[in-house]
Structures are given as C-alpha cells and as structure tokens.
Amino acid sequence: MAPTVMGGTSGNDIWGWSDGEAGPEYALMGLNTGTAFVDVSNPEDPVFLGRLPTETEASFWRDIKVYRDHAFIVADNAGAHGMQVFDLARLRGLTASRTFDADVVYREFGPAHNLAINEETGFAYAVWTDTCEGGLHIIDLRVPTNPQFRACHAEAPVHDVQCVVYRGPDVEHVDREICISSNEGHVAVVDVTDKSTLRTLSSIVYPQFAYVHQGWLTADHRFFLLGDEGDETDFGVPTRMHVFDVSDLDAPEYLYPHELETRATDHNLYVRGNLVFAANYSSGLRVLEIGDLANRELEEVAFFDTFPQNDDVDLWGAWSVYPYLPSGTVIVSDMRNGLFVLSLP
C-alpha cells in the first residue's frame, strides 16, 4: 500500500495491534504527515481505515508503540509535537476511512526520536527528546489516557532503547527492569526498576563502530543483537549485525559481527522466538534463524525485497518491521513503497 494511499508521501516506523488474540489485526504505519491505521486481518486485502495527522508539522521521523489498546506516537524534528495517545478501540467496526484526532497529547517534551514501552510494567521511555539531555524520559502509562512524567536518566543521549523485566542468566538482576540503549557511540545497560534511583550498570563499544543505532535482546535475554547504521558506509563492509553476550549485565562482552550477503545499510531489527526480523533499507526485510550464537550460528532463512529499485548503501527502503501479530503475519514499512503485509513460508 503506497504512502499516497494513506495520506502521506513517505513512510517511516511501523507497529502493530491485535484486537484480542483472535480479533482483527492492524498495522500502525508512520508517515511524514501522521500515522495511518490499516486493517491487515486479510493479508491479501489490507483496508486503509484512516489517519491521525501529525500534531504539529510533517516529519521524516515518527515512532509508534502500543500499550493497553492505545497507540503512543512521537515525532522528531516536528516542533512541540509531544506524544499523541490514540484509543485503538475507535477502529472497531469502521467501514470507511476517516481523519482522527488524538485522545490526549502528552506535552512534557516536544520532539522525540524514538519511544519504547515496557508493556509488563506500564512505563514508556522516550529518547532523544529536548529534555533529560536526550537520555531516557520516563513516563507512567498505567492509566493510558493520563500519562505522567516520572524520571530522567540523562547520562548520555539515547537513539533507541529496549526495556524489559530481565529474566536472563545474570541472577543478580533477575526480575529487575533493565533498559539496553543504543547511544550512537556506545551500548549502555541501565537498571530502571526504582525510578528515583536509576543506575547505569555498564557500557560497551566495539571495533569499527560508526553509529550505534538499534538492537534487541534474544528471547532468553542472553544476547543482544545490534544494527550499526553507519559501518557499511564508513568502513565498506557488508551488511552487519553485531552480537553481544550480555549474560553478565555488569560486564557485557562483544563477540563478533555477523555479515550478510548484501551491502545495504541496516536499520531496525526485532527478535521473535528464534528468528530475527531485520529491516535493512535497500535490501528490504531479512529473516535470520538463531542457533548457538556463541558459536556463530546465525543464518539467513528468508527475505523480501521491499525496495527493488536498487541495493545501494543508502538510507532508502525498509525502515522497520513488526513480527508480533498473533496470526504470524509480518508487516514492513518502506519509506518510498509503503506498507507490505507478508506471511512466512
């Protein structure tokens, strides 16, 4: 589905929502002009339901997450945009597309580059805002239509972050709320359990880093997989996925770069079970199977090129992917070519 069909001229982030385990499934696609809502329950016939316009001005960067059937939307380089809150129940029963208004707008920051939500605790982590020196801006979402500022972690600007209740092999930190952030120049591990006493546990860099962009934990919380948005350009290397052993959160270890058989710049990746779904700009979606990562067992098993125009080292093509819909449908956002609705073989 092209961006123009959804009321924009370019696409960016994507997230998904299922109305119950067996209910309709939706793509929430970021556009330069706002956020589009698309019913993807029938993957072969997606239906555009409408758009929530940007709160201020058009933006190349938008980020969307979901908690308790509400979408939370931020934008970068869009002035005093804040965080839009949209009740996704409003999509139920729609038969014609429309333009929506936000239910609530959180205004404790203006721009934000990214947003993470720990659905288990109900806290959101906005990053690269005009507050907290660009670090973690922490918001209590447990009443979704009444978000409340809780704390800042301002040790370093953060580009992207994942926050979880940790259940990995490091027994000292089990059941603590842990954020692993990609901070442009390093990866940081932060304990955010007590919002009044936030603690950086460790930080780590790696050889030939250029722009530490985004990453995701494996399902067992033992490894962290990272995409560097600049190493293919700066060092002339193939597409790389960097692998860290984080079984000791106080002393994570960099293991190796896994190289793909492409040269495209990588962007956003997510882990579902033993599969990694990576949106790699001009080479589209790449799906890798995780084996024994300590022994370099990581293998590409599927791909779909959303950007057949070229495979250049450039910042055009697949922006992001959402692989968590209950049906197994995978949705991908491409900056120029729009929304793709896919099924794994």
C-alpha positions as a Markdown table, in Angstrom:
| # | Residue | x | y | z |
|---|---|---|---|---|
| 1 | Met | 0.0 | 0.0 | 0.0 |
| 2 | Ala | 1.7 | 3.2 | -1.2 |
| 3 | Pro | 2.2 | 6.1 | 1.2 |
| 4 | Thr | -0.1 | 8.3 | -1.0 |
| 5 | Val | -3.0 | 5.9 | -0.4 |
| 6 | Met | -2.6 | 6.5 | 3.3 |
| 7 | Gly | -2.3 | 10.3 | 3.0 |
| 8 | Gly | 1.4 | 10.8 | 3.1 |
| 9 | Thr | 4.3 | 11.0 | 0.7 |
| 10 | Ser | 6.9 | 8.9 | 2.6 |
| 11 | Gly | 6.8 | 6.2 | 5.3 |
| 12 | Asn | 8.9 | 5.6 | 8.4 |
| 13 | Asp | 8.2 | 3.5 | 11.5 |
| 14 | Ile | 5.6 | 0.7 | 12.0 |
| 15 | Trp | 4.0 | -1.1 | 14.8 |
| 16 | Gly | 1.0 | -3.5 | 15.1 |
| 17 | Trp | -2.1 | -4.1 | 17.2 |
| 18 | Ser | -4.3 | -7.1 | 17.6 |
| 19 | Asp | -7.8 | -6.6 | 19.0 |
| 20 | Gly | -7.6 | -9.6 | 21.2 |
| 21 | Glu | -5.7 | -12.9 | 20.5 |
| 22 | Ala | -8.2 | -13.9 | 17.7 |
| 23 | Gly | -9.5 | -10.5 | 16.7 |
| 24 | Pro | -8.8 | -8.2 | 13.8 |
| 25 | Glu | -5.1 | -7.2 | 13.3 |
| 26 | Tyr | -3.9 | -3.7 | 12.3 |
| 27 | Ala | -0.8 | -2.0 | 11.0 |
| 28 | Leu | 0.0 | 1.3 | 12.5 |
| 29 | Met | 2.2 | 3.0 | 9.9 |
| 30 | Gly | 4.2 | 6.2 | 10.4 |
| 31 | Leu | 4.1 | 8.7 | 7.6 |
| 32 | Asn | 5.6 | 12.1 | 7.1 |
| 33 | Thr | 2.1 | 13.5 | 7.6 |
| 34 | Gly | 1.0 | 11.4 | 10.6 |
| 35 | Thr | 0.0 | 7.8 | 11.4 |
| 36 | Ala | -2.1 | 5.5 | 9.2 |
| 37 | Phe | -4.3 | 2.7 | 10.5 |
| 38 | Val | -4.7 | -0.3 | 8.2 |
| 39 | Asp | -6.7 | -3.5 | 8.9 |
| 40 | Val | -4.5 | -6.4 | 7.8 |
| 41 | Ser | -6.7 | -9.2 | 9.1 |
| 42 | Asn | -6.9 | -10.4 | 5.5 |
| 43 | Pro | -3.2 | -10.1 | 4.4 |
| 44 | Glu | -4.2 | -10.2 | 0.8 |
| 45 | Asp | -6.6 | -7.3 | 1.0 |
| 46 | Pro | -5.5 | -4.7 | 3.6 |
| 47 | Val | -8.0 | -1.9 | 4.3 |
| 48 | Phe | -7.0 | 1.7 | 5.0 |
| 49 | Leu | -9.1 | 2.9 | 7.9 |
| 50 | Gly | -7.8 | 6.4 | 8.4 |
| 51 | Arg | -5.0 | 8.6 | 9.6 |
| 52 | Leu | -4.1 | 10.6 | 12.7 |
| 53 | Pro | -2.4 | 13.7 | 11.4 |
| 54 | Thr | 0.8 | 14.9 | 12.9 |
| 55 | Glu | 0.3 | 17.1 | 15.9 |
| 56 | Thr | 2.4 | 20.0 | 14.5 |
| 57 | Glu | 4.2 | 19.6 | 11.2 |
| 58 | Ala | 5.4 | 17.0 | 8.7 |
| 59 | Ser | 8.3 | 14.9 | 9.9 |
| 60 | Phe | 10.7 | 12.3 | 8.4 |
| 61 | Trp | 10.8 | 10.5 | 11.7 |
| 62 | Arg | 7.9 | 9.1 | 13.6 |
| 63 | Asp | 7.7 | 6.3 | 16.2 |
| 64 | Ile | 4.7 | 4.3 | 17.4 |
| 65 | Lys | 4.2 | 1.8 | 20.2 |
| 66 | Val | 1.1 | 0.2 | 21.8 |
| 67 | Tyr | 0.1 | -0.4 | 25.4 |
| 68 | Arg | -3.3 | -1.5 | 26.7 |
| 69 | Asp | -5.1 | -1.0 | 23.3 |
| 70 | His | -3.7 | 2.6 | 23.0 |
| 71 | Ala | -1.2 | 3.8 | 20.5 |
| 72 | Phe | 1.5 | 6.2 | 21.6 |
| 73 | Ile | 3.1 | 8.3 | 18.9 |
| 74 | Val | 6.1 | 10.7 | 18.9 |
| 75 | Ala | 7.9 | 12.6 | 16.1 |
| 76 | Asp | 11.3 | 14.1 | 15.7 |
| 77 | Asn | 12.1 | 17.5 | 14.1 |
| 78 | Ala | 8.4 | 18.4 | 14.4 |
| 79 | Gly | 8.5 | 21.2 | 17.0 |
| 80 | Ala | 6.3 | 20.9 | 20.1 |
| 81 | His | 4.7 | 17.6 | 18.9 |
| 82 | Gly | 4.7 | 15.8 | 22.2 |
| 83 | Met | 3.3 | 12.3 | 22.5 |
| 84 | Gln | -0.1 | 11.6 | 20.9 |
| 85 | Val | -2.3 | 9.0 | 22.6 |
| 86 | Phe | -5.0 | 7.2 | 20.5 |
| 87 | Asp | -7.5 | 4.7 | 21.7 |
| 88 | Leu | -7.3 | 1.9 | 19.2 |
| 89 | Ala | -10.8 | 0.7 | 20.1 |
| 90 | Arg | -12.0 | 3.6 | 17.8 |
| 91 | Leu | -11.0 | 1.4 | 14.9 |
| 92 | Arg | -13.6 | -1.2 | 15.7 |
| 93 | Gly | -16.4 | -1.6 | 13.1 |
| 94 | Leu | -15.1 | 1.1 | 10.7 |
| 95 | Thr | -16.2 | 0.6 | 7.1 |
| 96 | Ala | -15.0 | 3.9 | 5.6 |
| 97 | Ser | -11.7 | 5.8 | 6.1 |
| 98 | Arg | -11.6 | 9.0 | 8.1 |
| 99 | Thr | -9.3 | 11.5 | 9.8 |
| 100 | Phe | -8.9 | 11.1 | 13.5 |
| 101 | Asp | -7.9 | 13.4 | 16.4 |
| 102 | Ala | -5.7 | 12.3 | 19.3 |
| 103 | Asp | -7.5 | 11.4 | 22.5 |
| 104 | Val | -4.7 | 13.0 | 24.6 |
| 105 | Val | -1.4 | 14.7 | 23.9 |
| 106 | Tyr | 1.4 | 14.5 | 26.5 |
| 107 | Arg | 3.4 | 17.7 | 26.3 |
| 108 | Glu | 6.3 | 17.3 | 28.8 |
| 109 | Phe | 8.6 | 17.2 | 25.7 |
| 110 | Gly | 8.4 | 18.5 | 22.2 |
| 111 | Pro | 10.3 | 16.3 | 19.7 |
| 112 | Ala | 11.3 | 12.7 | 20.4 |
| 113 | His | 13.2 | 10.4 | 18.1 |
| 114 | Asn | 12.0 | 7.1 | 19.5 |
| 115 | Leu | 9.8 | 5.6 | 22.1 |
| 116 | Ala | 10.0 | 2.3 | 23.9 |
| 117 | Ile | 7.3 | 0.8 | 26.2 |
| 118 | Asn | 7.7 | -2.0 | 28.7 |
| 119 | Glu | 4.2 | -3.5 | 28.5 |
| 120 | Glu | 4.9 | -5.6 | 31.6 |
| 121 | Thr | 5.4 | -2.6 | 33.8 |
| 122 | Gly | 3.4 | 0.1 | 32.0 |
| 123 | Phe | 6.3 | 2.6 | 31.7 |
| 124 | Ala | 7.4 | 4.4 | 28.5 |
| 125 | Tyr | 10.9 | 5.6 | 27.6 |
| 126 | Ala | 11.1 | 8.5 | 25.2 |
| 127 | Val | 14.5 | 9.1 | 23.9 |
| 128 | Trp | 16.4 | 11.9 | 22.1 |
| 129 | Thr | 13.9 | 14.5 | 23.3 |
| 130 | Asp | 14.5 | 18.1 | 24.2 |
| 131 | Thr | 14.6 | 17.1 | 27.8 |
| 132 | Cys | 16.8 | 14.8 | 30.0 |
| 133 | Glu | 19.8 | 15.8 | 27.9 |
| 134 | Gly | 18.5 | 13.4 | 25.2 |
| 135 | Gly | 18.5 | 10.5 | 27.6 |
| 136 | Leu | 15.6 | 8.4 | 29.0 |
| 137 | His | 12.5 | 10.4 | 29.6 |
| 138 | Ile | 10.3 | 8.1 | 31.7 |
| 139 | Ile | 6.5 | 8.2 | 31.6 |
| 140 | Asp | 4.0 | 6.2 | 33.7 |
| 141 | Leu | 1.3 | 4.9 | 31.2 |
| 142 | Arg | -0.6 | 2.7 | 33.6 |
| 143 | Val | -3.6 | 4.9 | 33.0 |
| 144 | Pro | -3.1 | 5.3 | 29.3 |
| 145 | Thr | -5.1 | 8.4 | 28.8 |
| 146 | Asn | -3.3 | 10.1 | 31.7 |
| 147 | Pro | 0.4 | 9.7 | 31.1 |
| 148 | Gln | 2.6 | 11.1 | 34.0 |
| 149 | Phe | 6.3 | 12.1 | 33.9 |
| 150 | Arg | 8.3 | 10.0 | 36.4 |
| 151 | Ala | 12.1 | 10.5 | 35.9 |
| 152 | Cys | 15.0 | 11.3 | 33.7 |
| 153 | His | 18.2 | 9.3 | 33.0 |
| 154 | Ala | 20.4 | 11.9 | 31.5 |
| 155 | Glu | 23.9 | 10.3 | 31.3 |
| 156 | Ala | 24.0 | 10.2 | 27.5 |
| 157 | Pro | 21.8 | 10.9 | 24.5 |
| 158 | Val | 19.9 | 7.8 | 23.5 |
| 159 | His | 19.0 | 6.9 | 20.0 |
| 160 | Asp | 16.9 | 3.8 | 20.7 |
| 161 | Val | 16.2 | 1.5 | 23.6 |
| 162 | Gln | 14.6 | -1.7 | 24.7 |
| 163 | Cys | 13.3 | -2.1 | 28.3 |
| 164 | Val | 12.3 | -5.4 | 29.8 |
| 165 | Val | 11.8 | -7.2 | 33.1 |
| 166 | Tyr | 15.0 | -9.1 | 33.0 |
| 167 | Arg | 14.8 | -12.9 | 33.1 |
| 168 | Gly | 18.2 | -13.9 | 31.8 |
| 169 | Pro | 21.2 | -15.8 | 33.2 |
| 170 | Asp | 22.5 | -13.0 | 35.4 |
| 171 | Val | 20.9 | -14.0 | 38.7 |
| 172 | Glu | 21.9 | -10.7 | 40.4 |
| 173 | His | 19.5 | -8.8 | 38.1 |
| 174 | Val | 16.6 | -11.3 | 37.6 |
| 175 | Asp | 13.2 | -9.6 | 37.8 |
| 176 | Arg | 14.7 | -6.1 | 37.6 |
| 177 | Glu | 13.6 | -3.7 | 35.0 |
| 178 | Ile | 16.5 | -3.2 | 32.6 |
| 179 | Cys | 17.0 | -0.9 | 29.6 |
| 180 | Ile | 19.6 | -1.6 | 26.9 |
| 181 | Ser | 20.1 | 1.5 | 24.9 |
| 182 | Ser | 21.8 | 2.3 | 21.6 |
| 183 | Asn | 23.5 | 5.6 | 22.3 |
| 184 | Glu | 25.2 | 6.5 | 18.9 |
| 185 | Gly | 28.7 | 5.9 | 20.3 |
| 186 | His | 28.1 | 3.0 | 22.7 |
| 187 | Val | 25.7 | 0.5 | 24.1 |
| 188 | Ala | 24.5 | 1.1 | 27.7 |
| 189 | Val | 22.8 | -1.1 | 30.3 |
| 190 | Val | 20.6 | 0.7 | 32.8 |
| 191 | Asp | 18.6 | -0.5 | 35.8 |
| 192 | Val | 15.4 | 1.5 | 35.9 |
| 193 | Thr | 13.5 | -0.5 | 38.5 |
| 194 | Asp | 13.5 | 2.2 | 41.1 |
| 195 | Lys | 12.5 | 5.4 | 39.2 |
| 196 | Ser | 14.1 | 7.5 | 41.9 |
| 197 | Thr | 17.5 | 5.8 | 41.7 |
| 198 | Leu | 18.4 | 4.9 | 38.1 |
| 199 | Arg | 21.7 | 3.1 | 37.8 |
| 200 | Thr | 23.9 | 2.6 | 34.8 |
| 201 | Leu | 25.3 | -0.9 | 35.1 |
| 202 | Ser | 27.7 | -0.9 | 32.2 |
| 203 | Ser | 28.5 | 0.4 | 28.8 |
| 204 | Ile | 30.4 | -1.1 | 25.8 |
| 205 | Val | 31.8 | -0.2 | 22.4 |
| 206 | Tyr | 33.1 | -2.4 | 19.6 |
| 207 | Pro | 35.6 | -2.3 | 16.8 |
| 208 | Gln | 34.6 | -0.3 | 13.7 |
| 209 | Phe | 31.5 | 1.3 | 15.3 |
| 210 | Ala | 30.1 | 4.2 | 13.3 |
| 211 | Tyr | 26.5 | 4.9 | 14.5 |
| 212 | Val | 25.2 | 2.6 | 17.3 |
| 213 | His | 21.6 | 2.6 | 16.1 |
| 214 | Gln | 19.2 | 0.0 | 17.5 |
| 215 | Gly | 19.1 | -3.5 | 18.8 |
| 216 | Trp | 17.1 | -6.2 | 20.5 |
| 217 | Leu | 17.6 | -8.9 | 23.1 |
| 218 | Thr | 17.3 | -12.6 | 22.3 |
| 219 | Ala | 14.3 | -14.4 | 23.9 |
| 220 | Asp | 16.5 | -15.8 | 26.7 |
| 221 | His | 18.0 | -12.4 | 27.4 |
| 222 | Arg | 21.5 | -13.8 | 27.0 |
| 223 | Phe | 22.5 | -12.0 | 23.8 |
| 224 | Phe | 21.9 | -8.6 | 22.3 |
| 225 | Leu | 21.8 | -8.1 | 18.6 |
| 226 | Leu | 22.6 | -4.6 | 17.2 |
| 227 | Gly | 22.5 | -2.7 | 14.0 |
| 228 | Asp | 25.0 | 0.0 | 13.2 |
| 229 | Glu | 23.6 | 2.4 | 10.7 |
| 230 | Gly | 26.9 | 3.7 | 9.6 |
| 231 | Asp | 29.5 | 0.9 | 9.4 |
| 232 | Glu | 28.7 | -0.2 | 5.9 |
| 233 | Thr | 29.2 | 3.4 | 4.7 |
| 234 | Asp | 32.3 | 4.3 | 6.8 |
| 235 | Phe | 34.2 | 1.0 | 6.5 |
| 236 | Gly | 33.0 | -0.5 | 3.3 |
| 237 | Val | 31.9 | -3.7 | 5.0 |
| 238 | Pro | 28.9 | -5.9 | 4.0 |
| 239 | Thr | 25.6 | -5.6 | 6.0 |
| 240 | Arg | 26.5 | -6.4 | 9.6 |
| 241 | Met | 24.6 | -7.5 | 12.7 |
| 242 | His | 26.7 | -7.1 | 15.8 |
| 243 | Val | 26.4 | -9.8 | 18.5 |
| 244 | Phe | 27.0 | -9.2 | 22.3 |
| 245 | Asp | 27.0 | -11.6 | 25.2 |
| 246 | Val | 25.0 | -9.9 | 27.9 |
| 247 | Ser | 24.8 | -12.8 | 30.3 |
| 248 | Asp | 26.7 | -10.6 | 32.8 |
| 249 | Leu | 24.9 | -7.2 | 32.7 |
| 250 | Asp | 27.7 | -5.6 | 34.6 |
| 251 | Ala | 30.3 | -6.7 | 32.1 |
| 252 | Pro | 28.8 | -7.4 | 28.6 |
| 253 | Glu | 31.1 | -8.9 | 26.0 |
| 254 | Tyr | 31.3 | -8.1 | 22.3 |
| 255 | Leu | 31.5 | -11.3 | 20.4 |
| 256 | Tyr | 31.6 | -10.6 | 16.6 |
| 257 | Pro | 29.9 | -9.0 | 13.6 |
| 258 | His | 27.7 | -11.3 | 11.6 |
| 259 | Glu | 27.9 | -10.4 | 7.9 |
| 260 | Leu | 25.1 | -10.9 | 5.5 |
| 261 | Glu | 25.5 | -11.4 | 1.7 |
| 262 | Thr | 24.3 | -7.9 | 1.0 |
| 263 | Arg | 25.9 | -4.4 | 1.3 |
| 264 | Ala | 22.7 | -2.5 | 2.3 |
| 265 | Thr | 22.7 | -0.3 | 5.4 |
| 266 | Asp | 20.8 | -2.0 | 8.3 |
| 267 | His | 18.2 | -0.1 | 10.3 |
| 268 | Asn | 15.7 | -1.8 | 12.7 |
| 269 | Leu | 15.6 | -5.4 | 13.9 |
| 270 | Tyr | 13.3 | -7.4 | 16.2 |
| 271 | Val | 13.5 | -10.9 | 17.7 |
| 272 | Arg | 10.6 | -13.3 | 17.8 |
| 273 | Gly | 11.4 | -16.7 | 19.2 |
| 274 | Asn | 14.5 | -18.0 | 17.4 |
| 275 | Leu | 14.0 | -15.6 | 14.4 |
| 276 | Val | 15.5 | -12.2 | 13.8 |
| 277 | Phe | 13.5 | -9.8 | 11.5 |
| 278 | Ala | 15.7 | -7.1 | 10.2 |
| 279 | Ala | 14.6 | -4.1 | 8.1 |
| 280 | Asn | 17.7 | -3.3 | 6.1 |
| 281 | Tyr | 16.8 | -0.3 | 3.9 |
| 282 | Ser | 17.5 | -1.1 | 0.2 |
| 283 | Ser | 17.7 | -4.9 | 0.7 |
| 284 | Gly | 14.3 | -5.0 | 2.4 |
| 285 | Leu | 13.4 | -7.5 | 5.1 |
| 286 | Arg | 15.9 | -10.2 | 6.1 |
| 287 | Val | 14.9 | -13.0 | 8.4 |
| 288 | Leu | 17.7 | -14.9 | 10.2 |
| 289 | Glu | 17.4 | -18.0 | 12.3 |
| 290 | Ile | 19.2 | -18.0 | 15.7 |
| 291 | Gly | 21.2 | -21.1 | 16.7 |
| 292 | Asp | 24.1 | -21.2 | 19.1 |
| 293 | Leu | 25.2 | -17.6 | 18.9 |
| 294 | Ala | 28.3 | -18.2 | 21.0 |
| 295 | Asn | 29.4 | -20.5 | 18.1 |
| 296 | Arg | 28.3 | -18.0 | 15.4 |
| 297 | Glu | 25.2 | -19.9 | 14.4 |
| 298 | Leu | 23.1 | -17.2 | 12.8 |
| 299 | Glu | 21.7 | -17.9 | 9.3 |
| 300 | Glu | 19.5 | -16.1 | 6.8 |
| 301 | Val | 16.4 | -18.2 | 6.0 |
| 302 | Ala | 14.1 | -15.8 | 4.2 |
| 303 | Phe | 14.0 | -12.3 | 2.7 |
| 304 | Phe | 11.6 | -10.0 | 0.9 |
| 305 | Asp | 12.9 | -7.0 | -1.0 |
| 306 | Thr | 10.6 | -4.1 | -0.5 |
| 307 | Phe | 12.9 | -1.8 | -2.4 |
| 308 | Pro | 13.7 | -3.4 | -5.8 |
| 309 | Gln | 14.9 | -0.1 | -7.2 |
| 310 | Asn | 18.5 | -0.9 | -6.0 |
| 311 | Asp | 20.6 | -2.4 | -3.2 |
| 312 | Asp | 22.8 | 0.6 | -2.7 |
| 313 | Val | 24.4 | 1.6 | 0.6 |
| 314 | Asp | 21.8 | 4.3 | 1.2 |
| 315 | Leu | 19.1 | 5.4 | 3.6 |
| 316 | Trp | 16.1 | 4.4 | 1.4 |
| 317 | Gly | 13.9 | 1.3 | 1.6 |
| 318 | Ala | 12.7 | -0.8 | 4.5 |
| 319 | Trp | 12.5 | 1.3 | 7.7 |
| 320 | Ser | 11.1 | -1.2 | 10.2 |
| 321 | Val | 9.2 | -4.4 | 10.7 |
| 322 | Tyr | 6.7 | -5.7 | 13.2 |
| 323 | Pro | 6.7 | -9.5 | 13.5 |
| 324 | Tyr | 4.4 | -10.0 | 16.6 |
| 325 | Leu | 0.9 | -10.2 | 15.3 |
| 326 | Pro | -0.7 | -13.4 | 16.7 |
| 327 | Ser | -1.6 | -14.8 | 13.2 |
| 328 | Gly | 2.1 | -14.7 | 12.2 |
| 329 | Thr | 1.5 | -12.0 | 9.6 |
| 330 | Val | 4.6 | -9.7 | 9.3 |
| 331 | Ile | 4.2 | -6.1 | 8.4 |
| 332 | Val | 7.0 | -4.0 | 7.0 |
| 333 | Ser | 7.3 | -0.2 | 6.3 |
| 334 | Asp | 9.2 | 1.0 | 3.3 |
| 335 | Met | 10.0 | 4.7 | 3.1 |
| 336 | Arg | 9.1 | 5.1 | -0.6 |
| 337 | Asn | 7.0 | 2.0 | -1.4 |
| 338 | Gly | 4.8 | 2.0 | 1.7 |
| 339 | Leu | 3.2 | -0.9 | 3.7 |
| 340 | Phe | 4.0 | -4.6 | 2.9 |
| 341 | Val | 1.9 | -7.4 | 4.5 |
| 342 | Leu | 3.8 | -10.7 | 4.4 |
| 343 | Ser | 3.5 | -14.3 | 5.5 |
| 344 | Leu | 6.5 | -16.5 | 6.2 |
| 345 | Pro | 6.6 | -19.8 | 4.2 |
